[in-house]
C-alpha cells in the first residue's frame, strides 16, 4: 500500500515492478494479499503495455461504493471509466465484457443507485444510451456545447448572441472595427451568455455573421489582429430598362415582341426564354 502512495507508482504498479521490489520469493506471497485487497475494492486491475497486468489503488470513498460488487460489476466499471467524458454505448460494454444483457442491466441499476455511473444521451444519436462515470461532465462532442439545450439546437439563444455581437461591431470603437478578443471580453462583462464561452466559440459566432454577409473583416489592429466592421451595402449598377417597355400604366402586361419574333399578348403568362 505504501508503494501506491509514492510518486513513481501513482498511476499503478505492474507485475514486473512488484517482482523487482519484493523479489521472486516474496512476490509469490503477495498473491493472497492482492486478492484480499481486490476483494475489499482497494485495488483495480487493468492491462498495461504489452498486456501486462497493472494494479491501481482505489480511494477510500470509491472503495466504499465498490464494496460488495462482484468482479463482473467491477469490470463494467473499469470499462466505463476508460471511456472518459465521451461515454460508452451499452452494446460496446457488452462486447468488451462479454456479459449478457440481462446481467448487464442489473449491474447498471446497482451502480446507478450507488452513484458510480450515470446514463447520458448524445446530440448525434438521441436514441442511443451511453454510460459514463457519475462525477464526470460529458464532453462537447456529446452535449453539443453551448449551442444545444436539452439536446436540441437552440436557435433563439444563438440569435441573441449574434445580435449582441452585431451591436458590438456597430457601436464599439465608433464602428471602425473590433477584434474577436474585444467582442469576447464585452460578452463576458455583459453576461449575455448563460454559459461562459471560449474564444473559439466566439469565433464561431463571428464567422456565422460573416458568412451571412452581416459583418466583414477590414484590416488589422496594431497587434495584427483582424478587425471586423458591419458589412457595407453596395448598390450594383444596372442597365435594365425593360419595365418601361413591358409594363402599362395600370401595371398590366402589354403585348411584347421578342427578337426571335415570339409574341406574347397582354396578360399571357410570360415564361419565354430568350
QUIHU-V269495 format. One line per field, one symbol per residue. burial: # if it has 24 or more other ideal C-beta (glycine too) atoms within 12 Angstrom, else .. Layout:
# QUIHU-V269495
burial = ???
This chain:
# QUIHU-V269495
burial = ...#.......####..#...........#...#..##..######......######...##.##..#...###########.######..##..#.#....#..##.###.#.########.....######...#...#######........##..##.###.##..#....####.###.##....##...#...##.###..##...##..........#####.........................#..................
